């Protein structure tokens, strides 16, 4: 469904999620962890989205923190930046996948726009 929203397959590999990711640009990549949130006992269903900024650079302080980006270690001593969201897409018996995807796209656009000024300094 995200492919219909101009997302395409990412060539970047996530350090802890084996599945392929998606991207709209090379700045920010989306990965899904559907196993971690699928077993809550309240009949709701969740998934985790990781938005990965795959560059070993310093971020301005205003982009650091749980609302924006935290570090994630990758191979060769490098550190990338990521943002995690736990997203509920099923409430009891009603599925709200469209709402979840809308939220994901808006969060992607928000974080992407914050990273755009850094693009000129990336190698």
Buried (B, 14 or more C-beta within 10 A) or exposed (E): EBEEEEBEEBEBBBBEBEEBBBBBEEBBBBBBBBEEBEEEEEEEBBBBBBBBBBBBEEBEEEBBEEEBBEEBEBEEEEEBBBBBBEBBBBEEEEEBEEEBBEBBBEBBEEBBEBBEEBEEEEE
